[in-house]
Structure formats: C-alpha cells, structure tokens
C-alpha cells in the first residue's frame, strides 16, 4: 500500500529583482497533492468506481457538445445522471473552466469530489475517507505506507492542514484518491545562500560562497540514456509501438526518481547550512545553446533529453516545505568568471583557469558564483566594453546603477546581473 507526494502548486514568491536580501518572519502557503491508496478494495466497490468514472465521462462529453453559453446555464436539475448532484456540479465546473473550453472530447475524466463532500476519519489505527458514490455514501479505509506520512493525515483531522478536492484515479488496476492539501510553512531566517549549477556531466553541483560543495555525477545517467535509446530503436524497427510507449514511461519514471533523490540531498545540504538555494534561469536554453548534430543524436549528450526543469520543480517544493527559498538568477557569465577575483577566464570542460592564476573545477566555480551572485562583479577588458558603454550613455555604471562599492576604478568591473552579455559575444569594434 503506497502513499506518495506530488507537487501541484506552490504559492511561493521567487525573488527575481536585485535588492537586499531580507527574510520576513511569516508563513508561506504550500499546496500539494497526496496519493492515497485504498486498502482491501473488493471487486464490488471497484466496479462501482468504474461505473462512476464511465458516467462522469459521459456527462462531461454531453456537456462539451453544447455551446459554452448553454453550459454555463446548466444545473444538476437539467442533467439526468446516476451520479450525485455534488459530483455532477464538479463536472459542470470542469467543462466551463478554461481547460474544459479547450477540450473537444474526454477519453476518461476521473470523478472529482470537492472539499465539502468528503470526510477523513480515524478508527483505531485505520484512516478512512468517506464520500458519495452510486450506492450512497461509502467509507473506505486507506493505509499510510510510512510513519513519517502520518502527521499529514493527523493535520487534516486536527484542522492545521486544509484539505481540498480529490479525484478517483485508477493506476495499474489499483484505485487511488489524489487529494489536494494546503498547509502553512513558517519561513526560515537564513544568513547564507548556496549556488546550484545544473549540467549533464554533473547533474548538479551545490556549494556555498566559501567551502566545500557536493557533486552529483551524471555519467551513469548518460550511460542509461544510451541504453534506453538503443532499446527504443529496436522496438521501433520491430514496430512494437505499445511496448515502445511503456518503455518511454519507464525512462521518465527512472529519471524522476533520480531527480527526487538529488533534490532531497540538496535540501538536506541547504538545511545543514541554513541557506537558500540559487540556480541559473535556464528557460529556453535548448534553443540558445549550440550543439553539434553528432551530440544531438546521442541520447546521453543531447540537451533535449536534459531534465533540468524537473529537478528545478522538485527543488522548489522540497525547499518550500522546509521554509527555504529557491532563487533564480540569469545565467550569463556565471561559468566564465572566476569566483575568487571576478576576472573572465577560460573554461575547458571541467577545468577553469583564471588570468590571475586561480584554478577551479568549472562546475564548482559556477556554483560559487551563484552563491555570491547578488553584488558580485566580474572584470572585463576596457577596450572591449568601453565602446558599448559609451554608445549607451552609461559612464558611471551599467543600466544606470552605481558600480560596486568595493571597486575603485570606474568601468573596470560590471555587475553580472546587469550585463547585456549578447553584445560581448560580438563586441562592437573601436573606431
């Protein structure tokens, strides 16, 4: 019997502007979905769930055949169905929602029970959930897979955690209740930040501004990706498309499990340091990063198979549950500048060499740059950046902001956050 957690939505504010780092002592509301497996569900109740799902799908498709204006006027009194009115109301809400208006037809629409029509009870050591069915209201037991999940259900009983609606979903011939919950998590006052650099050679490298970091090597993932690619090719040649679809789902589940493990360990590292985590904003990187056709065809090297966003999502909600924050910062020059002196250096795979003689692991260097990102300045050659700054009318700073207070020479250093890095990839020649 299983009890799992899935992220649904995080009402968590992400700092994306450049301002002093201030943590307010208040609460953050976090909404997530828990997966509850029914215990000892007999064949009769399973058949009732099947009938409810079929009837729920039929009513939804019937409503989709009507114009949206008529759908909004529909009530339970106008719909003939075996379902209880509370369940039919949820179907009406769903078909008139923005998602429902875009849908042409449902293959399967799970039954949804709103928060007013289900109840969680505890009899002895057994938790049960009761809700309306075709045979009246039924109370069906659920089981907690692990003791550390029990406080969540106890919070629902005590009222410290708010329950939302839940859906009846069948997965691998087993029935589950996907229940939405909302809880208040106190924000933790942090004094430090950890930088987290994501990649393919190293799936993640997390480190503070000074000190040691943690590496999560990605070589085994590359090897496994190539194995999945080879197997997919064999299934495609054999035209076993059903097996191919199952194989793709297996690969996704495997990669999700790895990202869950990595994110959990990063959160523990952040808890140990009492620090928030800063990551690069990699949105749209697949279209901006250059990659050869040979690397693109290799499943282990292709950036189109890089699950960086999945890791970001899991980090986001796991940190929020601990009262910590995930902060996103622009990516340019985080890997090209030295974390010790700020000079632009040369990177060759895992090696980063600074003109001043500093050597770093390139991924660790990027993680440390992210950890000190706010207020950090990187040095650029004056002959390269002067023409750009003069053409923009910026003689005292970049984008109208003052230079870092530790700098003594104007225009010698610039803040990473304010760098129009596209100009420096192709600098304007001096006259």
JOJO-V284619 format. One record per residue. N is the residue number from 1. RES is the residue in one letter. PSI is psi in degrees with one decimal (none if undefined). D_FIRST is the distance of its C-alpha to the first C-alpha in Angstrom with 1 decimal. Layout:
BEGIN
n = <N;N>
res = <RES;RES>
psi = <PSI;PSI>
d_first = <D_FIRST;D_FIRST>
END
This chain:
BEGIN
n = <1;2;3;4;5;6;7;8;9;10;11;12;13;14;15;16;17;18;19;20;21;22;23;24;25;26;27;28;29;30;31;32;33;34;35;36;37;38;39;40;41;42;43;44;45;46;47;48;49;50;51;52;53;54;55;56;57;58;59;60;61;62;63;64;65;66;67;68;69;70;71;72;73;74;75;76;77;78;79;80;81;82;83;84;85;86;87;88;89;90;91;92;93;94;95;96;97;98;99;100;101;102;103;104;105;106;107;108;109;110;111;112;113;114;115;116;117;118;119;120;121;122;123;124;125;126;127;128;129;130;131;132;133;134;135;136;137;138;139;140;141;142;143;144;145;146;147;148;149;150;151;152;153;154;155;156;157;158;159;160;161;162;163;164;165;166;167;168;169;170;171;172;173;174;175;176;177;178;179;180;181;182;183;184;185;186;187;188;189;190;191;192;193;194;195;196;197;198;199;200;201;202;203;204;205;206;207;208;209;210;211;212;213;214;215;216;217;218;219;220;221;222;223;224;225;226;227;228;229;230;231;232;233;234;235;236;237;238;239;240;241;242;243;244;245;246;247;248;249;250;251;252;253;254;255;256;257;258;259;260;261;262;263;264;265;266;267;268;269;270;271;272;273;274;275;276;277;278;279;280;281;282;283;284;285;286;287;288;289;290;291;292;293;294;295;296;297;298;299;300;301;302;303;304;305;306;307;308;309;310;311;312;313;314;315;316;317;318;319;320;321;322;323;324;325;326;327;328;329;330;331;332;333;334;335;336;337;338;339;340;341;342;343;344;345;346;347;348;349;350;351;352;353;354;355;356;357;358;359;360;361;362;363;364;365;366;367;368;369;370;371;372;373;374;375;376;377;378;379;380;381;382;383;384;385;386;387;388;389;390;391;392;393;394;395;396;397;398;399;400;401;402;403;404;405;406;407;408;409;410;411;412;413;414;415;416;417;418;419;420;421;422;423;424;425;426;427;428;429;430;431>
res = <X;X;X;X;X;X;X;X;X;X;X;X;X;X;X;X;X;X;X;X;X;X;X;X;X;X;X;X;X;X;X;X;X;X;X;X;X;X;X;X;X;X;X;X;X;X;X;X;X;X;X;X;X;X;X;X;X;X;X;X;X;X;X;X;X;X;X;X;X;X;X;X;X;X;X;X;X;X;X;X;X;X;X;X;X;X;X;X;X;X;X;X;X;X;X;X;X;X;X;X;X;X;X;X;X;X;X;X;X;X;X;X;X;X;X;X;X;X;X;X;X;X;X;X;X;X;X;X;X;X;X;X;X;X;X;X;X;X;X;X;X;X;X;X;X;X;X;X;X;X;X;X;X;X;X;X;X;X;X;X;X;X;X;X;X;X;X;X;X;X;X;X;X;X;X;X;X;X;X;X;X;X;X;X;X;X;X;X;X;X;X;X;X;X;X;X;X;X;X;X;X;X;X;X;X;X;X;X;X;X;X;X;X;X;X;X;X;X;X;X;X;X;X;X;X;X;X;X;X;X;X;X;X;X;X;X;X;X;X;X;X;X;X;X;X;X;X;X;X;X;X;X;X;X;X;X;X;X;X;X;X;X;X;X;X;X;X;X;X;X;X;X;X;X;X;X;X;X;X;X;X;X;X;X;X;X;X;X;X;X;X;X;X;X;X;X;X;X;X;X;X;X;X;X;X;X;X;X;X;X;X;X;X;X;X;X;X;X;X;X;X;X;X;X;X;X;X;X;X;X;X;X;X;X;X;X;X;X;X;X;X;X;X;X;X;X;X;X;X;X;X;X;X;X;X;X;X;X;X;X;X;X;X;X;X;X;X;X;X;X;X;X;X;X;X;X;X;X;X;X;X;X;X;X;X;X;X;X;X;X;X;X;X;X;X;X;X;X;X;X;X;X;X;X;X;X;X;X;X;X;X;X;X;X;X;X;X;X;X;X;X;X;X;X;X;X;X;X;X;X;X>
psi = <133.1;152.1;106.5;163.9;137.9;143.8;138.2;-57.2;143.3;115.6;63.8;123.5;133.0;127.3;114.1;3.5;161.4;105.2;165.2;145.1;105.4;127.8;123.1;143.0;81.2;-169.7;149.5;128.3;128.3;127.0;130.1;173.8;130.8;146.8;111.6;127.5;132.5;141.9;133.4;50.1;114.4;173.5;-33.9;-46.4;-35.5;-39.4;-36.4;-42.7;-39.2;-44.6;-39.8;-42.2;-42.2;-43.6;-37.9;-40.7;-39.4;-45.4;-40.0;-44.5;-32.3;-40.4;-35.4;-22.7;-11.9;152.7;154.4;-33.1;-38.0;-35.4;-39.8;-23.3;-5.5;143.2;170.7;-25.3;-23.6;-3.9;123.1;114.3;154.7;-16.4;152.2;154.4;-32.1;-37.0;-36.7;-36.6;-38.5;-35.5;-41.6;-44.3;-39.7;-41.8;-20.0;-2.2;166.0;-36.4;-42.7;-33.6;-24.3;-10.4;135.9;-40.1;144.7;133.8;-46.4;128.0;109.5;150.4;134.2;132.1;123.7;171.8;-13.4;-8.1;18.4;157.2;136.0;130.9;159.9;117.0;108.3;-117.6;11.5;125.4;140.7;151.6;129.0;141.3;161.6;138.4;-174.7;-23.9;25.7;-172.2;128.9;144.6;117.5;130.4;149.5;158.5;143.2;123.2;-29.7;145.2;-30.6;-4.9;-18.0;-38.0;-26.5;-48.0;-36.3;-35.9;-35.0;-38.8;-37.4;-16.6;0.8;-21.0;133.4;129.6;142.8;-148.2;162.5;157.4;143.3;116.2;135.7;127.5;118.8;46.3;17.7;145.4;136.3;156.7;114.3;102.8;130.3;131.4;152.1;129.5;155.1;126.6;123.8;136.0;140.4;134.6;114.3;151.9;-10.9;170.9;145.9;137.5;139.6;110.4;123.5;146.2;-166.5;-39.1;-45.3;117.1;-35.1;143.2;120.7;134.5;150.9;-179.7;-39.6;138.4;-170.9;157.5;-178.8;136.4;138.9;97.3;142.7;10.8;-39.5;-32.0;-41.6;-44.3;-43.1;-37.0;-43.0;-34.5;-44.7;-39.4;-43.9;-41.8;-37.8;-40.7;-40.9;-40.3;-36.3;-42.8;-32.8;-2.9;37.8;78.1;-31.5;-43.2;-33.4;-39.9;-41.1;-36.4;-39.2;-40.9;-36.4;-41.1;-41.0;-42.7;-40.2;-45.2;-35.3;-41.1;-39.3;-44.4;-34.8;-42.7;-45.3;-47.1;-37.8;-40.4;-34.5;-40.1;-40.1;-39.8;-39.7;-38.8;-42.1;-39.7;-5.4;57.5;150.6;165.9;131.7;129.5;164.0;144.9;103.1;18.6;127.6;13.7;-26.8;-28.8;-17.0;-27.5;131.3;142.6;135.4;160.3;-33.4;-44.3;-35.9;-35.6;-13.8;117.5;-29.0;-26.3;-21.5;130.1;-15.6;-13.9;4.2;116.8;55.2;-32.8;-33.9;-41.9;-37.9;-43.7;-45.0;-36.4;-39.2;-53.4;-28.6;-38.2;-39.9;-35.7;-21.6;4.2;10.8;173.8;150.8;120.6;133.1;136.2;152.8;148.2;-27.3;133.3;5.4;-25.3;-8.5;-13.7;149.2;131.4;-11.2;-49.6;-12.4;0.8;146.6;126.4;-166.3;134.3;130.2;97.6;-110.8;-3.7;134.3;124.0;129.5;146.7;-23.4;7.1;4.7;138.0;137.8;155.5;132.0;-40.2;-38.8;-37.4;-42.5;-40.2;-40.5;-34.5;-40.1;-36.4;-31.3;27.4;-50.6;121.1;-5.5;138.7;140.7;141.1;135.3;155.4;129.4;-35.8;-22.1;-39.5;-12.9;-43.6;-35.2;-43.4;-39.1;-39.1;-24.8;-3.1;26.4;92.2;-20.8;-5.7;-174.8;129.0;35.7;8.6;150.1;157.0;164.2;138.2;-21.9;-11.0;141.5;-14.0;126.4;143.4;7.2;-33.4;153.5;150.6;136.0;-39.7;-22.7;9.2;123.7;81.3;-20.4;-28.2;-31.7;-15.7;-32.9;76.1;148.4;125.5;148.1;148.9;none>
d_first = <0.0;3.8;7.0;10.1;13.8;16.4;20.1;22.0;25.4;27.1;30.2;31.5;35.1;36.0;39.5;41.5;45.0;47.1;47.6;47.4;44.0;43.4;40.1;40.1;38.5;36.4;32.9;30.9;28.7;25.5;23.5;20.1;17.1;13.6;10.7;8.6;6.2;7.8;7.2;9.6;11.4;14.7;17.1;19.4;17.3;16.1;19.8;20.7;18.5;20.3;23.6;23.0;22.3;25.3;27.5;26.5;27.5;30.7;31.8;31.2;33.3;35.9;36.3;36.5;39.5;41.4;43.2;41.6;44.2;43.5;39.7;40.3;42.3;39.7;38.3;36.0;39.2;40.3;37.1;36.6;32.9;30.5;28.2;28.8;31.2;28.7;26.7;30.0;31.2;28.3;29.3;32.9;32.1;30.1;33.0;35.6;33.9;35.2;32.2;32.9;36.6;36.1;33.9;35.8;33.1;29.4;27.7;24.5;24.2;20.9;21.5;21.9;22.1;24.3;23.9;26.3;24.5;21.1;20.5;17.8;18.3;17.4;18.2;18.2;15.0;13.0;12.9;13.9;15.4;18.5;20.4;23.1;22.6;25.2;25.1;25.6;23.3;20.0;17.6;13.9;11.4;8.5;6.3;7.4;5.9;9.6;12.7;14.7;12.8;13.8;17.4;16.6;15.5;18.4;20.7;20.0;20.9;23.9;25.1;25.3;22.9;23.7;21.3;22.4;21.6;18.3;17.9;16.0;15.1;14.1;12.9;13.0;13.2;10.0;10.9;10.2;12.6;14.3;16.0;19.1;20.1;23.5;24.4;27.6;27.8;31.1;33.0;34.0;37.6;37.9;41.0;40.2;38.7;37.0;37.8;35.2;36.7;34.6;35.7;35.0;36.7;34.8;31.8;32.5;35.0;34.8;37.8;39.8;43.5;44.6;42.8;40.2;37.4;34.1;34.0;31.1;32.7;32.1;33.7;30.6;29.3;32.7;32.5;29.1;30.3;33.3;31.2;29.2;32.6;34.1;31.4;31.6;35.4;35.0;32.7;35.2;38.1;36.5;35.6;32.0;30.9;27.6;26.6;28.2;26.0;22.8;24.4;25.2;21.6;20.6;23.3;22.3;18.7;20.3;22.8;20.5;18.6;22.1;23.2;20.2;21.2;24.9;24.6;22.6;25.4;28.1;26.9;27.0;30.5;31.5;30.3;32.4;35.4;34.8;35.5;34.7;34.2;36.7;36.1;38.4;38.4;37.8;37.8;39.7;40.2;39.5;42.7;44.8;44.1;46.3;44.8;46.6;45.9;45.1;42.4;41.1;40.6;38.7;35.0;34.8;37.6;37.4;36.8;35.3;32.2;32.1;29.0;30.8;29.7;26.0;26.6;28.7;26.1;23.4;26.2;27.3;24.3;23.3;26.9;27.1;24.2;26.5;29.6;31.1;32.5;32.6;36.2;37.5;41.0;43.2;43.0;46.7;48.4;45.4;45.6;49.4;50.6;50.8;48.6;51.4;54.5;53.4;55.6;54.6;54.0;53.1;49.6;49.2;45.6;44.3;47.8;49.3;53.0;54.8;58.6;59.0;57.7;54.1;51.4;47.7;44.6;44.5;40.8;41.1;44.3;42.6;39.9;42.6;44.6;41.6;41.2;44.9;45.1;46.6;50.2;50.2;53.2;53.9;57.5;58.9;62.3;64.9;66.6;63.4;62.2;65.6;66.4;63.1;63.4;67.0;66.3;63.7;66.1;63.8;66.2;64.5;60.8;58.3;57.5;59.7;57.8;59.5;59.0;57.0;59.0;59.0;60.9;64.6;65.6;65.0;63.2;62.4;58.7;56.4;53.0;50.2;48.7;52.0;52.9;53.7;52.5;53.3;57.0;56.8;55.4;58.7;61.1;64.3;67.3;69.9;73.2>
END
